[in-house]
Amino acid sequence: MLMAKDAQRARAPRAPEGFRGGFAPPADVAGSPYRLGTVVRLHRGEALPEVFSRGWCDIDEGGFVWIDGAVGELSFDLPVLLRDLVLELDCFPVGLVGAEPQRMGIFVDGSFVDALMMRERAVVRIPIARELCPGKRMRISIVPGVVQVPKLATDSSDERALSIGVHAVALGYEGD
């Protein structure tokens, strides 16, 4: 799955190399269920993959997507789970008015899972207990602590409410 080989690579402008458990075929084909361990990367000019279910802008030129406003949701169709999961996000905070750390809360089907402080682009790993995912469909909400509008913070004409940028996402079994 997503994994930076070292802290320097996580801060690099390109996506981190290396996957845990190898690469699975893309799961963003319309109507196909998500395969655990599949890394969903974003590419300009392509449709937003189905796992990005609500609260996201269009894919940006840099191959990432912003949470559009107060919450971004990811939805996964799951098999019967054998053990705990881990969500990995290659993400970064909005930084229009400085490099202040930004809080990011993670909820699974409405239950609080974790809160992280982000300062820069990184691959974050969020463990998710199997008990939080009893059904076949899991909804993960990413709730940013800061939302900034470029038009209000800079001389940009961009009126979107931006918070967290995501380059890639993967959901797999913990330890794979």
DAZI-V992423 format. One record per run of one state. SS is the DSSP state (alpha for helix, beta for strand, coil for the rest). FROM is the first residue (numbers start at 1). TO is the last residue. If there is no record, write none. Layout:
# DAZI-V992423
ss->SS from->FROM to->TO
ss->SS from->FROM to->TO
This chain:
# DAZI-V992423
ss->coil from->1 to->6
ss->alpha from->7 to->11
ss->coil from->12 to->38
ss->beta from->39 to->41
ss->coil from->42 to->51
ss->beta from->52 to->54
ss->coil from->55 to->55
ss->beta from->56 to->56
ss->coil from->57 to->64
ss->beta from->65 to->68
ss->coil from->69 to->71
ss->beta from->72 to->77
ss->coil from->78 to->84
ss->beta from->85 to->93
ss->coil from->94 to->101
ss->beta from->102 to->108
ss->coil from->109 to->110
ss->beta from->111 to->118
ss->coil from->119 to->121
ss->beta from->122 to->128
ss->coil from->129 to->129
ss->alpha from->130 to->132
ss->coil from->133 to->136
ss->beta from->137 to->144
ss->coil from->145 to->147
ss->beta from->148 to->149
ss->alpha from->150 to->153
ss->coil from->154 to->160
ss->beta from->161 to->173
ss->coil from->174 to->176
